[in-house]
Amino acid sequence: MSKMPDSLVASKALVSAKDGRMLRKKKTWVDNGLLPVVVFFLLWEAVSTLNGRFAFFNPIFLPAPSAIVREAWYLAKTGLIASSIAASTARILVGFAIGMVCAIAVGVLMNKYSRVDYWLSPILNLLGPIPALALLPIFIIWFGIGEFPKILLIAWTTFIPVLTNTLDGLRSVNPTLIRSALSLGASERHIFFKVIFPSAVPSIFVGAQVSLGLGFSALIVSEMMGAKSGLGYIIVDARNYFKMSNMFVAIVLIGLEFSFFSYLLKRLERRMVTWRKNGMRSAVEK
């Protein structure tokens, strides 16, 4: 049996490796999780169409996605959708950023200083379970119906989950890594920025993902109770005038905007936590 030349073996191995990389990189819309979304809207369209024909219940209560798209196009031409998305996006970005920064800073202080942890932990355990809806009327009475109480509510809603996960990440760092860094002569500052904080970053992103959903809930609640712009305001205005299509337009836009920000968070996490691998798949794939 003749032996295959080494050059031919190497070329075949190179082609196989390239094919493997192309297969891994080439992802369709099905692989990206869009198929369930498409099926959901198709089922919604079918149910609305059947209900419009047979009138199982009032068709006005559940407009079809096609009708919602037409209404969204009409609202977009009036400029209402663009202004509402801009207002809601500004509020969620500012409130979420303030909550994240404050939570990480307080978490670092509570992890480093036992006295800070002693004084803050009982208070945060007392205030943490209070829902945002209960705090919003108080914030409106204290600060009025401007932008500040809305941003403050989003920041507070973001603060608690991020703080909890930050503390969990900082306190679960492998002690062996810290001892190894100390034995190599690393300073306390270098240990924190090179060992402790990077190890806590995955937990911080977990808290950020949880806080993002809660922050959107706080955003919509605040806009429904005291705002003249935003996606929550569209829902209230549609309720007052019984415009079900407008209400569903705002609801769909809220879901799309949250999905977009969640996707950005996941992309940022992948870039910042490049050292974190996925078990067997990362061990096998090159």
C-alpha positions, 0 to 999 in steps of 0.5 A: 500500500503506497504511502500518501505524500506528507505535502498532500496530507498537510494540504488535506488537513488544512482544507479540513480545518478551514472547512471546520472553521467555516461551518462553525462561523456560518450561522443561519437565522435558525441557529440564532434563535429567530425561528421560535420568534417567527413561529410565534408571530405566525401563530398569532397572525393565524389566531387573529385571522380565525378570530376575525372570521369566527368571532370567538371574542372581540377581534379588537382585543387581539389585533393581528401582527400585520395590523400592528405593522400597519399601525406602526408604520402610520405612527412612524410617519407621524414621528411618535415612534422615533421620539418615544424610542429616543426618550425611553432609550435615554432613560434606560441607558442613564439609569442603568449606567448609574445603577451599575456603577454604584452597585459595583463600587458599593460591592467592592467597598463591602467586600474590602471593608467589613464595617461597610458590610456590617452597616449596609447589609441589613439596610439593603436586605430590608429595602431590596425586596420592595418592588419598584411600583411601591417606590415610584409614588414616593419618588414622584411626591419627593422629586416631582414628575420630571426625568429624575424620579424615573432615572432614579427608579431605574437606577435603584432597580438595577442596583440591587441585583448587580450588587448581589452578584458583584459580592458573590463574584468577589467572594468566590474568587479561588484563594489559590490564585490570590496566594499565587499572586502574593507569592510572586510579589504582586501588590494588593492593587495588582491582585485586585485588578488582575485576579479578583475583579476579572474573576468577578466579571462573569457574575457582574454580567449575570446581575446586569442581565437580570437588572436589564429586565427589571430596569425595563419594567421600572422604565415602563411603569414610571412612564405610565404613571408620570410622563409625556413621552416614551413607550410607556406613555404610548400604552397609557394614551392607547388605553385612554382612547381604547387604541389596542393597535397602538398599545400592541405597537408599544409592547412589541417595541419594548420587547424588541428594544430589550432584546437588542440591549440584551444582545449587546450585553452578551456581546460585551461579555464575550469580548471582556471574558475571553478567558471563559470557555464552554467546557468540552466544546472549547476543549475539542474545537480549535 
